Amino acid sequence: MIMVCATASVVVLLAIAVFIFRESLPAFGRIGVLDFLLGTEWNPQPVGDQTPQFGILVMIVGTVLVTAGALIFAAPLGIGCAILLADVAPHRFRRLLRPAVELLVGIPSVVYGLVGLVLIVPVIRQIGGPGLSLAAGIVVLAAMILPTITSISEDSIRAVPRAYREGALALGATNWQTMWRVVIPAARSGIAASIVLGVGRAVGEAMALVMVIGMATAMPKSPLDPARPLAPSIALETSYASGLHLSALFAIGVVLLVFIIVINSLAIVAFRRGARA
């Protein structure tokens, strides 16, 4: 039964991948892979005699910037919260904070987007930007992936055998040295997995970013400028797309799929090197 379920999961994933690739072939064939990936103009429904433009370099840059920015904030905070919950905080505090973290994981992304639109965007507008910007997207996305990183990292830290801690303390290490030099290295594979899952959610997030990032088809020059990631572009335009435009959106899905495969592959390589170290 377990084998049947596992095989069914693989078959479903392969079917989805094949369907996306098949639907994207007209776009890759008519536009060209390099022109599609390196083009900076996205104008699928031009006015008058203009030629439709399908270049997603601006979207790729937007995705990389908002994901990297969110990780810069969320990864250290998430690991720090995990250490707090696993080893530092009193038991009563853990009993209150852990359910709150688990609750944050399950909040729909549109709620994060609404909170960002009401709270974050006006603050950025007062600083001097347009409000709907890359900075707003980074803050909202960091808040979204922070609970995931915290929860999985905490489980990994708690799974480290207690003998590791006791042995380090017996040798004269302080609590901080034990955590930094013994516990964190022993839990690094789980912590890395939490970061990979956070990256996966960040790359594929759509609705929250649609609400706060501005969705401008121009290269952002500063964090206060609007940006346009890949996944929100699919969510924004699928409802009215047709023909080559729809195929181009499926091609964006292929690019996102390749992103996730590359991220997971790098994580697997890192895990194997860590296991051999």
Phi, psi and omega in degrees: 000319179296320179296321179297315180296317180295317179297319179297321178297315179296318180297318179297315179298317179296321179296318178297315180297316180296318180298316180296316179297318181297316181289338182272348184301317178302321180293313180295325181289318184274328182270321186097138185296313182293316178297324180291316184281326186256354178290145182253002181247129176235103181216077187288340181229073183289162179263138177077223184267012180292152179270135177301141180242132181227078176240133188243016180299321178299321180290321178297314179297318178299319179295315180296317183293314183290325178291314179297317179297318179296320180293324179301323179275316191282324185296308178297319180295319181295316179294320178297317177296323179296318177297318179300313183288327186279322191226339192258313189291148173298159185300319180296320179295320178298318181297332178274319188280324183298314176297329178294319178296316179297326178293321179297328179298325185270358180291132179299148184296329181295332177292317175301318179297320179294317177297317177297322180294325183274324187255313187280314184302314178299324179296315179294326177296323178291329178294329179137355178269180179285352182097294175287107193204172176298322180297318178297319178296321179296316181296314181295317181292323177298319177295329182286320184270347180301314180297324179297312180297318181297311185296312183289322178295321178297315178301321180293319179293319180292337180281348178294129182304140181297334179300330178297314180295313183296321179295317179294318179295323179294332179277359176103005179286147175283171178299318180293317178297322178297316180293314187285321187263342185241303189290311182299313176300323179292333182258013188296328181294318178292322177295318177297322178297321178296321179292320178297317177297323176296318177297318179300318178292321181295317182295323184268000182288139185232298193296317181297320181289326176305325186280337190234346191264348175100325176057037178275138181271051178225150181291123180291134180259345178207165178298342181273357179272151174295158178219174183216091177290174185288306186299315177299331178296321177296314182296326185284328191248351185297327186295333182239005182281151176203161176062228183295326178299314179296320178296324178295325177293322174296325177295324174298320176300322176297317178298318177298319178298318178295320176304312182295319179298317180296316180298313179296322179295317177298321178296319180297318178298317179297318179298316182293320177295321178295324180291326180281339184291000000 
